[in-house]
Structure formats: structure tokens, C-alpha cells
């Protein structure tokens, strides 16, 4: 049998050296967050954990352990049968559970008895999470950032996508957060990840970048939907040089109609989302917007949202929060099209 226990911080740095990273926790624990690249081999699934927990409380710890052992053995046997048959002798997995205890230990024991060289994360996912938060300031500080600023509808996300296509290093926080950041930024059918998952995704992306090249990122606020941008990253962004993306108002309106096409397809959903603005813009104004939406005047509502909700105070707020905004280089695409954004991106990468 060959087992090796690694501190979480060491395992984090060596993830790429393992042939597989195996999460032995239940499916809901895995869904909340997991190590980058991990696959889920539940030693106990959610229903089984609940069953064992109930037995522990209502019958006895001894009976719970017996039941748990039977379930664990059956599940490990199934994983071995389904997942391990094609693995060579030199296959080296990294295994973890919540705190590096019984679940990952049981799975690692069987894999080790087969003859695989198995590594365990000391302290499990809990220790990984602690190590990730401790490492975040260092991972952030090793990089240089260029912050893309611009009012709502100016095409910041489109420019980031064009920059990435042109080979630039891009951190798209809205994509990682499954949210378009504004009050109306909820994306239908795309629930946001947990805060823990978002932090891991950000950390994973940051550590993939080369320090010698700039990282382009949008001028987000502290929260993207319900998720908080990691504080070290927020601080670095706010202290970094900025680009100011300018687009004519008519182009901005049409861009938003394209990017938020689901509002036009589902006026009822648009009307419901406008409720979020009642406290900021008043009941009377929101009622008026909702009436226009139901009448099919979507474009008029979008234009008014820019003029009355998004644009007021934009420049002063951005200047207050992003130190480099006052000296920002102006970027003016000829229009909102992907081709125009690609031309701008090409110039930025070349320059």
C-alpha cells in the first residue's frame, strides 16, 4: 500500500502533477465548491449521510457506524468497478473529503491496497479553503492589471471577449459569477455559484496567468450579483491603470437590446426585474417603466434606464473608486459590432 499525506498548501501547488483529483464528499458538498479539476466519487451521498446521521442521533453511534461502513464499502466498490478498471499501475490520484478523515481515508486505503500511489490532502477541503484564502493576496499581487471602464452598454464585456480571442490575458468576473453585475444582471437559467466556488474559480484563473503580460479586467463593483469580489483583487483593480471605453448612446441602447434579448422575449420577466429598482427610483417611475414594457416599448425603457438610472454619477463614482480613471486611455470603437471590438483589441494587444 502506498499513501502520502500532503499539506493543503502543497497539494494546491502540485495539482497538475496528479493523474486525477478525487472528491470523496457528497454531491451537494462537491457542487458548493471543489478543488480545480476534481471529479466526484461520493463515499456517502446526500441521502446516505442523512440516514447515517439520523441513526447516530436516534439509535446509537455504534449502529450508525455499522450502517455507514456498509454504505461506504458498497460505494467504494462501485467506484472501483466503474472508474478504476482502465487505470495503469502508475496512476497517481489525489484524494480528499471535508477534513481529510474517514471518507477520503477509506477510499485511499482501498486504492492504496490495489497498488496505486495515493496522496491525501491533509485537513481536506476545509484546509484547502483556508490555504486558498491565505494565498489569494500573493496570487493577486504577482500580476499587473488593466481595468476596462465605461458606462453601462459601452461594450466592456464584448471588448474583454475580443481581447481574449486576440490572445490577451482576460479575467471575466461576470462570466465566472454567472451574472452581468447590474441590478438587472440576473441571467435566466444560470444560477450563480456559491461564494466559495467563485473564489476558487477566480484563484484558479489568476494562477494561470503570466506575470509578464497584463491582465484585462472590467471595472466591477465589490459585488457581482450576490458574490463578493475577493478583497485583495478588488484593491489591486482599484489601484491599476484604466482604459475608458466610449460608445455613442444609440449604439449602447442597441447593444443592450442584443445582450439582454431575453427581456424582449419575456416582458413579464423584465417587468419583474424592474421591481428591484423601486427603492432607488421610486414606485411611480418603476410603474411607468413596467407599463411601457407591457406595451412593447422595450427600447424606450432601455434608453430611459441609461439616462435616469445607470449614467447619473457614473464618472464621479468610477473616478472615486478607480485611481487610474482620471488618466484613462480613451478607447472608441467605431460601433458595437464584434468586428469593431476585435479591431480595438488587436490594437491593444499589439501596442
PATIDO-763856 format. One line per field, with one value per residue (C-alpha): z, y, x; residue number from 1; residue in three letters. Coordinates in Angstrom, 2 decimals, padded with zeros to 5 digits. Each point is the difference from the previous one (the first is absolute). Layout:
REM PATIDO-763856
z	[Z	...]
y	[Y	...]
x	[X	...]
rovex	[NUM	...]
palo	[ALA	...]
REM end
This chain:
REM PATIDO-763856
z	[000.00	-000.90	001.69	000.26	002.01	-001.29	001.71	-001.85	-001.13	-001.55	-001.68	-001.49	-001.70	-001.26	-001.39	-003.57	001.00	000.90	-002.50	001.73	002.86	001.75	002.28	002.32	001.43	-000.84	-003.18	001.73	001.72	-003.34	-001.72	002.56	-000.83	-000.74	-000.88	-003.63	-002.35	002.70	-000.85	002.49	001.38	002.96	002.74	001.49	-002.03	001.49	000.80	001.57	002.15	001.25	000.74	001.96	001.88	000.99	001.20	002.03	001.80	000.33	000.51	000.93	-001.33	-000.24	-002.23	-002.10	-000.55	-001.05	-002.49	-001.23	-000.50	-002.15	-002.16	-000.33	-001.00	-002.64	-001.44	-000.14	-001.69	-002.62	-000.62	-000.37	-002.42	-002.12	000.14	000.67	-002.45	-002.68	002.29	-000.35	002.95	000.06	000.27	002.82	001.41	002.61	002.33	002.50	001.96	002.41	002.61	-001.35	002.24	-000.36	-003.45	-001.94	002.23	-000.77	-003.75	000.08	002.02	-002.63	-002.89	001.81	000.62	-003.73	-000.48	-001.11	001.46	001.75	001.57	002.59	000.65	003.66	001.53	-003.14	-001.77	003.18	000.04	-003.76	000.47	002.77	-002.13	-003.02	001.95	001.41	-003.48	-001.74	000.83	-001.35	-003.17	-000.61	000.70	-002.52	-002.92	-001.73	-000.89	-002.58	001.00	-002.74	001.06	-001.76	000.68	-000.28	-003.59	-001.19	-000.85	002.80	-000.09	-003.80	000.13	002.59	-002.24	-002.98	002.04	001.04	-003.62	-000.93	002.48	002.94	003.62	001.11	003.36	-000.73	003.48	-001.31	-001.92	003.10	002.11	-002.56	000.38	-001.94	003.15	-000.22	001.92	-003.12	-000.63	001.01	-002.87	-000.44	000.52	001.32	003.80	001.55	001.57	003.73	001.40	000.68	-003.58	-001.38	002.12	-001.25	-003.63	000.38	001.70	-002.65	-002.81	001.59	000.57	-003.69	-001.11	-000.82	002.10	-003.03	-001.83	001.11	001.16	-001.35	002.36	000.14	002.54	002.21	003.28	003.15	-000.80	-003.19	000.67	003.40	-000.12	001.51	-002.03	002.14	001.93	-001.08	-003.65	000.52	001.53	-002.85	-002.64	001.59	000.05	-003.61	-003.30	-001.79	-003.54	-000.72	-002.54	-001.78	-002.20	-001.29	001.86	-002.96	-000.27	003.74	-000.15	-002.89	001.71	003.12	-002.06	-001.56	003.19	002.03	-002.75	002.56	001.39	-003.38	-000.32	003.52	000.94	003.17	001.22	-000.90	001.94	003.04	-000.07	-000.10	003.47	001.32	-000.91	001.94	003.10	-002.04	-002.68	001.68	-000.42	-002.49	-002.37	000.14	-000.66	-003.04	-001.32	000.56	-001.92	-002.92	000.10	-000.14	-002.91	-001.88	000.30	001.14	-001.81	001.65	003.44	-000.67	-001.10	003.08	002.26	-001.38	000.39	003.36	001.79	-001.29	-001.32	002.81	002.15	-002.04	-000.67	003.54	001.53	-002.27	000.63	003.74	000.00	-002.71	000.48	-003.64	-001.55	-000.20	-002.21	-001.90	-003.63	-002.12	-002.19	-002.60	-002.21	-003.20	001.13	002.23	-002.39	000.78	-002.97	001.46	003.42	-001.64	-001.70	003.31	001.72	-002.71	000.46	003.78	-000.21	-002.65	001.93]
y	[000.00	003.46	003.05	003.50	002.87	003.54	003.34	001.84	002.82	-002.52	-001.93	003.28	000.68	-003.57	-000.58	-000.36	-002.81	-002.42	-002.23	000.67	002.09	-001.87	001.63	-002.67	002.27	-000.05	001.54	003.16	000.64	-000.43	002.35	002.75	-000.03	-002.38	-000.02	000.97	-002.94	-002.27	-002.79	-001.11	-003.55	000.25	-002.47	000.93	001.93	002.62	-002.43	-002.50	002.67	001.04	-003.62	-000.63	003.27	-000.86	-003.44	001.60	002.30	-002.23	-003.46	000.02	000.94	-003.69	-000.84	003.09	-001.11	-003.48	001.41	002.56	-002.64	-002.11	002.97	001.19	-003.47	-000.35	003.46	-000.46	-003.37	001.67	002.75	-002.54	-002.06	002.99	002.30	-001.94	-002.89	001.85	001.65	-001.07	-001.00	003.38	001.98	002.56	001.57	002.73	-000.71	002.24	000.41	002.68	-000.19	-002.76	-002.62	-003.17	000.40	000.83	-002.31	-002.95	000.59	000.61	-003.18	-002.17	001.75	-000.38	-003.69	-000.46	001.44	003.57	002.82	002.03	003.46	001.44	003.70	000.54	001.73	-000.58	002.64	002.09	000.39	000.68	002.84	001.52	-000.32	001.55	003.08	000.35	-000.31	002.42	003.22	-001.50	-001.34	003.41	002.01	-001.87	001.36	003.37	001.10	002.28	000.93	000.48	002.79	001.36	000.68	-002.71	-001.15	001.24	-003.54	-000.86	-003.70	-000.07	001.61	-002.52	-002.83	001.55	000.44	-003.64	-001.06	002.14	-001.88	002.41	-001.13	000.73	-000.37	000.06	000.21	000.18	-003.26	-001.70	001.36	-000.80	003.53	003.27	001.96	002.65	-000.05	-001.51	-002.33	-003.30	-002.48	-002.27	-003.67	000.68	-000.07	001.62	-002.27	000.06	002.58	-002.79	-001.26	003.53	000.54	-003.26	000.84	003.43	-001.49	-002.71	002.56	002.41	-002.66	-000.95	003.47	001.05	002.91	001.43	000.83	002.24	-001.43	001.81	000.20	001.99	002.78	-001.98	001.16	-001.99	-002.41	-001.79	-000.91	-001.70	-000.81	002.08	000.58	-001.17	003.01	-000.27	-000.03	002.91	002.05	-000.81	000.88	003.34	000.93	-001.03	001.94	000.36	000.05	002.03	-001.59	002.52	-000.86	002.28	-000.24	-001.48	-002.76	-000.63	-000.43	-002.45	-001.92	-000.44	-001.12	-002.64	-001.13	-000.03	-001.43	-002.19	003.13	000.64	-003.67	-000.06	003.38	-001.49	-000.93	003.49	001.58	-002.16	000.92	003.71	-000.43	-000.02	003.71	001.12	001.06	001.90	001.61	000.12	-001.95	002.45	-000.18	-003.80	-000.27	002.23	-002.18	-003.13	001.46	000.78	-003.53	-001.52	002.33	-001.33	003.14	-001.87	002.26	003.12	-001.58	-001.00	003.53	001.48	-002.46	001.25	003.67	-000.17	-002.96	-001.09	003.11	002.56	000.08	-002.64	002.06	001.38	-003.44	-001.64	002.79	-000.38	-003.77	-000.49	002.09	-000.24	001.10	003.68	-000.90	-002.78	-000.57	000.61	-002.89	000.74	-002.91	001.08	-001.84	-002.84	-002.87	-002.86	001.09	003.49	-001.41	-002.42	002.91	001.82	-003.15	-000.64	003.51	-000.40	-003.32	001.27	003.21]
x	[000.00	001.30	-001.59	001.43	-001.49	000.58	-000.67	-002.77	002.31	002.40	-002.83	-001.28	003.31	000.34	-003.50	001.23	002.37	-002.82	-001.76	-003.34	-001.36	-002.80	-002.57	-001.44	-002.70	-003.70	-001.39	-001.29	003.33	001.75	-002.46	000.60	003.71	002.85	003.66	000.77	-000.47	-001.44	-002.43	-002.63	000.09	-002.40	000.85	-003.38	-002.56	-002.32	-002.82	002.41	001.66	-003.43	-000.91	003.20	-000.40	-003.56	001.08	002.79	-002.43	-003.04	001.56	003.69	003.43	000.89	-002.98	000.72	003.59	-001.12	-002.49	002.49	002.69	-002.33	-000.93	003.60	001.20	-002.71	000.67	003.77	-000.51	-002.20	002.55	002.79	-002.09	-001.06	003.02	003.19	-000.05	001.94	002.55	003.67	002.15	001.77	-003.29	000.35	-003.17	-000.44	-002.95	-001.76	-003.24	-001.21	002.76	002.22	-001.57	-001.98	-001.55	003.15	002.03	-002.27	000.18	003.75	000.55	-001.68	001.75	003.31	-000.61	-000.45	003.47	-000.60	002.08	-002.69	000.40	-002.39	-000.62	000.79	-003.01	-002.09	-002.05	-000.21	003.80	000.04	-002.49	002.13	003.14	-001.73	-001.09	003.51	001.53	-002.38	001.93	003.24	-001.65	-001.61	003.16	002.16	-002.06	-000.50	-003.54	-001.60	-003.53	-002.60	-002.36	-003.06	-003.68	-002.64	-000.40	003.38	001.11	002.44	-000.85	000.19	003.42	001.21	-001.20	001.77	003.18	-000.06	-000.54	003.00	002.18	-000.09	-000.30	-003.57	-001.72	-003.74	-001.51	-003.56	000.46	001.43	-002.87	-002.75	-001.36	000.21	000.67	-002.73	-003.28	-001.59	002.95	-001.57	000.34	-003.05	000.78	003.51	000.12	003.02	002.63	000.60	002.41	002.50	-000.26	000.43	003.12	001.48	-000.78	001.63	003.08	000.29	-000.19	002.48	002.63	-000.16	001.16	003.57	001.32	001.84	-003.25	-002.91	-003.31	-003.07	-002.95	-003.23	-000.54	-002.36	-001.46	000.71	-002.83	-000.96	-003.60	000.06	003.72	002.79	003.15	002.97	001.26	003.67	-001.09	-002.37	002.81	002.38	-002.59	-000.77	003.69	000.70	000.13	-003.34	-001.36	-003.15	-002.32	-002.26	-002.98	-002.79	-003.31	-001.91	002.61	-000.20	-003.77	000.22	002.81	-002.11	-002.99	002.24	001.71	-003.22	-002.19	-001.75	-001.69	-001.58	-001.02	-001.47	-001.50	-001.47	003.49	001.29	-002.85	000.73	003.69	-000.88	-001.50	003.55	000.24	-003.08	001.93	002.61	-002.19	-003.39	-003.20	-001.49	002.98	000.18	-003.75	000.43	002.83	-002.03	-002.94	002.32	001.41	-003.49	-000.80	003.03	002.11	003.12	002.45	-001.42	000.33	003.61	000.86	-001.65	001.79	003.30	-000.91	-001.80	001.56	003.38	001.73	-000.58	003.08	001.86	003.13	000.30	-000.57	002.60	002.50	-000.54	000.48	002.65	003.12	001.07	-003.30	000.96	002.95	-001.75	000.85	-003.13	-001.12	-002.69	-001.15	-001.70	-003.16	-001.21	000.72	002.38	002.12	000.43	000.90	002.45	001.76	000.37	001.22	002.57	001.36	000.22	001.80	002.40	000.70]
rovex	[1	2	3	4	5	6	7	8	9	10	11	12	13	14	15	16	17	18	19	20	21	22	23	24	25	26	27	28	29	30	31	32	33	34	35	36	37	38	39	40	41	42	43	44	45	46	47	48	49	50	51	52	53	54	55	56	57	58	59	60	61	62	63	64	65	66	67	68	69	70	71	72	73	74	75	76	77	78	79	80	81	82	83	84	85	86	87	88	89	90	91	92	93	94	95	96	97	98	99	100	101	102	103	104	105	106	107	108	109	110	111	112	113	114	115	116	117	118	119	120	121	122	123	124	125	126	127	128	129	130	131	132	133	134	135	136	137	138	139	140	141	142	143	144	145	146	147	148	149	150	151	152	153	154	155	156	157	158	159	160	161	162	163	164	165	166	167	168	169	170	171	172	173	174	175	176	177	178	179	180	181	182	183	184	185	186	187	188	189	190	191	192	193	194	195	196	197	198	199	200	201	202	203	204	205	206	207	208	209	210	211	212	213	214	215	216	217	218	219	220	221	222	223	224	225	226	227	228	229	230	231	232	233	234	235	236	237	238	239	240	241	242	243	244	245	246	247	248	249	250	251	252	253	254	255	256	257	258	259	260	261	262	263	264	265	266	267	268	269	270	271	272	273	274	275	276	277	278	279	280	281	282	283	284	285	286	287	288	289	290	291	292	293	294	295	296	297	298	299	300	301	302	303	304	305	306	307	308	309	310	311	312	313	314	315	316	317	318	319	320	321	322	323	324	325	326	327	328	329	330	331	332	333	334	335	336	337	338	339	340	341	342	343	344	345	346	347	348	349	350	351]
palo	[UNK	UNK	UNK	UNK	UNK	UNK	UNK	UNK	UNK	UNK	UNK	UNK	UNK	UNK	UNK	UNK	UNK	UNK	UNK	UNK	UNK	UNK	UNK	UNK	UNK	UNK	UNK	UNK	UNK	UNK	UNK	UNK	UNK	UNK	UNK	UNK	UNK	UNK	UNK	UNK	UNK	UNK	UNK	UNK	UNK	UNK	UNK	UNK	UNK	UNK	UNK	UNK	UNK	UNK	UNK	UNK	UNK	UNK	UNK	UNK	UNK	UNK	UNK	UNK	UNK	UNK	UNK	UNK	UNK	UNK	UNK	UNK	UNK	UNK	UNK	UNK	UNK	UNK	UNK	UNK	UNK	UNK	UNK	UNK	UNK	UNK	UNK	UNK	UNK	UNK	UNK	UNK	UNK	UNK	UNK	UNK	UNK	UNK	UNK	UNK	UNK	UNK	UNK	UNK	UNK	UNK	UNK	UNK	UNK	UNK	UNK	UNK	UNK	UNK	UNK	UNK	UNK	UNK	UNK	UNK	UNK	UNK	UNK	UNK	UNK	UNK	UNK	UNK	UNK	UNK	UNK	UNK	UNK	UNK	UNK	UNK	UNK	UNK	UNK	UNK	UNK	UNK	UNK	UNK	UNK	UNK	UNK	UNK	UNK	UNK	UNK	UNK	UNK	UNK	UNK	UNK	UNK	UNK	UNK	UNK	UNK	UNK	UNK	UNK	UNK	UNK	UNK	UNK	UNK	UNK	UNK	UNK	UNK	UNK	UNK	UNK	UNK	UNK	UNK	UNK	UNK	UNK	UNK	UNK	UNK	UNK	UNK	UNK	UNK	UNK	UNK	UNK	UNK	UNK	UNK	UNK	UNK	UNK	UNK	UNK	UNK	UNK	UNK	UNK	UNK	UNK	UNK	UNK	UNK	UNK	UNK	UNK	UNK	UNK	UNK	UNK	UNK	UNK	UNK	UNK	UNK	UNK	UNK	UNK	UNK	UNK	UNK	UNK	UNK	UNK	UNK	UNK	UNK	UNK	UNK	UNK	UNK	UNK	UNK	UNK	UNK	UNK	UNK	UNK	UNK	UNK	UNK	UNK	UNK	UNK	UNK	UNK	UNK	UNK	UNK	UNK	UNK	UNK	UNK	UNK	UNK	UNK	UNK	UNK	UNK	UNK	UNK	UNK	UNK	UNK	UNK	UNK	UNK	UNK	UNK	UNK	UNK	UNK	UNK	UNK	UNK	UNK	UNK	UNK	UNK	UNK	UNK	UNK	UNK	UNK	UNK	UNK	UNK	UNK	UNK	UNK	UNK	UNK	UNK	UNK	UNK	UNK	UNK	UNK	UNK	UNK	UNK	UNK	UNK	UNK	UNK	UNK	UNK	UNK	UNK	UNK	UNK	UNK	UNK	UNK	UNK	UNK	UNK	UNK	UNK	UNK	UNK	UNK	UNK	UNK	UNK	UNK	UNK	UNK	UNK	UNK	UNK	UNK	UNK	UNK	UNK	UNK	UNK	UNK	UNK	UNK	UNK	UNK	UNK	UNK	UNK]
REM end
